[in-house]
């Protein structure tokens, strides 16, 4: 959505339909999303997301899996310090 008003209208419409669909799990999801409504719509006021932080957390989790079983904690710490320079590759 391009504007907060359009996003708010869409969100309200979707939540109404989800809650009245007769599917309890979908109604629960809609209720949860509506509890975060103000935070979700704040994006349209400030245009800031937490995507960079989520990306960093994902890199840290990947690093933890890669270093599982290493006994040298200093090596793991060094890899963490240089994490921002790493690039993902699809090759093994």
C-alpha positions as CSV (number, residue, x, y, z in Angstrom):
1,X,0.0,0.0,0.0
2,X,1.2,3.5,-0.8
3,X,-0.5,5.4,2.0
4,X,-1.4,4.8,5.7
5,X,-5.1,5.3,5.0
6,X,-5.1,2.6,2.2
7,X,-3.1,0.2,4.4
8,X,-5.4,0.8,7.4
9,X,-8.5,0.2,5.2
10,X,-7.1,-2.9,3.8
11,X,-6.0,-4.3,7.2
12,X,-9.4,-3.6,8.7
13,X,-11.1,-5.3,5.8
14,X,-8.9,-8.3,5.8
15,X,-9.2,-8.8,9.5
16,X,-13.0,-8.5,9.4
17,X,-13.1,-11.1,6.6
18,X,-10.6,-13.4,8.4
19,X,-12.5,-13.2,11.7
20,X,-15.8,-14.0,10.0
21,X,-14.5,-16.8,7.8
22,X,-15.4,-19.5,10.3
23,X,-11.8,-20.8,10.7
24,X,-10.7,-20.4,14.3
25,X,-7.0,-20.5,13.5
26,X,-7.4,-17.7,10.9
27,X,-9.5,-15.7,13.4
28,X,-6.7,-16.1,16.0
29,X,-4.1,-14.8,13.5
30,X,-6.3,-11.8,12.5
31,X,-6.7,-11.0,16.2
32,X,-3.0,-11.2,16.8
33,X,-2.2,-9.0,13.8
34,X,-4.8,-6.4,14.9
35,X,-3.2,-6.3,18.3
36,X,0.0,-5.1,16.5
37,X,-2.0,-2.8,14.2
38,X,-0.6,0.5,15.5
39,X,3.0,-0.7,15.2
40,X,2.4,-2.1,11.7
41,X,0.9,1.2,10.5
42,X,3.7,3.3,12.0
43,X,5.8,2.2,9.1
44,X,3.9,4.6,6.9
45,X,4.8,7.5,9.2
46,X,8.5,6.9,9.5
47,X,9.4,4.5,6.7
48,X,11.7,2.5,9.0
49,X,11.8,-1.3,9.3
50,X,13.8,-3.7,11.4
51,X,15.0,-5.6,8.3
52,X,18.7,-4.9,8.8
53,X,18.5,-6.2,12.4
54,X,16.6,-9.3,11.3
55,X,19.3,-9.9,8.7
56,X,22.1,-9.6,11.2
57,X,20.3,-12.0,13.6
58,X,19.9,-14.5,10.7
59,X,23.7,-14.2,10.0
60,X,24.5,-14.9,13.6
61,X,22.3,-17.9,13.7
62,X,23.9,-19.2,10.6
63,X,27.4,-18.6,12.1
64,X,26.3,-20.5,15.2
65,X,25.4,-23.5,13.1
66,X,28.6,-23.4,11.2
67,X,30.8,-23.2,14.3
68,X,28.9,-25.9,16.2
69,X,31.3,-28.3,17.8
70,X,34.4,-26.1,17.5
71,X,36.3,-26.1,20.7
72,X,38.1,-22.8,20.1
73,X,35.7,-20.1,21.3
74,X,38.2,-17.4,20.3
75,X,37.9,-18.5,16.6
76,X,34.1,-18.2,16.9
77,X,34.4,-14.8,18.5
78,X,36.7,-13.7,15.6
79,X,34.2,-15.0,13.0
80,X,31.5,-13.0,14.8
81,X,33.5,-9.8,14.7
82,X,34.0,-10.2,10.9
83,X,30.5,-11.3,10.2
84,X,29.6,-8.0,8.5
85,X,32.2,-8.7,5.9
86,X,30.9,-12.2,5.0
87,X,28.8,-12.9,2.0
88,X,26.5,-15.9,1.6
89,X,27.2,-18.3,-1.2
90,X,25.1,-21.1,-2.5
91,X,28.0,-23.5,-2.9
92,X,28.8,-25.9,-0.1
